[in-house]
Amino acid sequence: MTTLAPPPAVTEYANTVRHHLSGLDAETLDELTGGLEADLAEALAERAPDGDAPDLAAVTAVFGSPADYAEELRVAAGVELPDSPGSGRPPLRTLLARQVAALADDWRRWRAEHRWADETARFVVSLRPAWWLLRGWILFHLVTGLRNPFFGSGLDLLLLLALVVASVLWGQGRIGQRRWWRRLGMLATAVALVAVVPVLGSVYNRVVLHDADGYSDGYQHGYSDGQWAGGEANGLSGSPANLFVYDAAGKPVEQAQILDQDGNPVVLNNPTTGGSWADWDGYEWNEEPVPSSVLDSGPLNVYPWAYVGSGQLTWSGDGVVGTGTTEPDEPRWPAASLFPIDGGDPEPDDATDPNEATTGDEATDTPSDDPADEDASAATPTEEPTAE
Amino acid sequence: MDTTQLLKGVLDLAVLAAVDREDGYGYDVVRRLRSAGLADVGDASVYGTLRRLYAAGALTSYVVPSEEGPHRKYYGITPQGRTSLQHQRKQWGEFSQTMSDLLEGRAA
């Protein structure tokens, strides 16, 4: 078989054919068009053995347009062009979509084959409305957890209702169906799904551990660990501003009443005057916050104290008249809970000797023998039981 | 009826038969088919069919060097291809017999 170099027109034609098939990978392309020039040239030579080298028009006349030739070649070879011309692979999005569709098909088939899977799936689907409610509630907690606790409970309730209703309506498909609203809804759902466990955990902490501020439990423990490590003993000669009582099991005791050895109420000192708050007559201009029980003449030895900022007080010539409409600040417990005392018993009636040096962790462990020290639930026989 | 339509169904068989008789490269097979009477067969169709049969394992291929020009890729038949050819030959025989009977009024 004698073959000369193919005529330029043939080369050009062949290259055009290759161009039309450029979407294919290199190997396939070579298989299809490897000997193309030679084949074309040979075919032409047979038709016109003595003629001059044909031009492109002549080649096209014999074989058809390069596009048609490429198409015929491709079809006969059973080769598909990829989706986007000029690239070897479909875009990532298409690939992902195909995978997802394949998974969905697999799931559907599996469901059809296994009765229990089908039943379970139906049951879960029927719970969707309950999920909408939960989603709204969770979003509410996420939103309120982030913001400054400033608005108070009225606005909170409105917000909760709004979020829950929005969640249900969106789930039913009655609102927010346009593109960006849909995306927002899907994002919110994803966030809510992720946050289910943490929010439930945090709510549990708040409810069970009376952590009114909503400080995270972790922060509380970290903070109290810091206290324990370097905690200084605040004897009453120092000036603690508040007392926080925990029982032997480490649980906070709200509204603890504290007496000294003579049965006198233990009252903390006013830092401005240096004297006891019990002696405060309302005349001193206090930059410091004032305990609310001092203002409303409640019992002064019920701890922890809630303070009112001095800016909230109303003064007259005769001293403090009132607190206006402001609620006192909720006391911030230094720890949501403490570790239980070794061998500690949650029963508050057990007499625990406050003078005993314990090895357990207590927030205010003092080395002195002062029986009026604020230890874990001091129980004297005449005292009412504290805590529940 | 245009013979290209008829040909589409049997091109595989025709190409296999040609290569079975003798190994050949692309245009070689085209030439043989044409001279056997299939005047309308398109070059591109034959080349594409050769490639498809090769991909399916019915044909093998090898390159033959040439001093005077480009190396040519030759196709040869494989045992699998031979089996397939036998099978299709039989099918074709039955089919064409059926068609002939039908056309000549012999079928019921």
Interface residues (C-beta under 8 A of the other chain):
Chain A: M1 T2 T3 L4 A5 E31 L32 G34 G35 L36 E37 A38 D39 L40 E42 A43 E46 F63 Y69 A70 E72 L73 R74 V75 A76 A77 G78 V79
Chain B: L11 Y25 G26 Y27 V30 R31 G42 D43 A44 S45 V46 Y47 G48 T49 R51 R52 Y54 A55 S66 E68 G69 P70 R72 K73
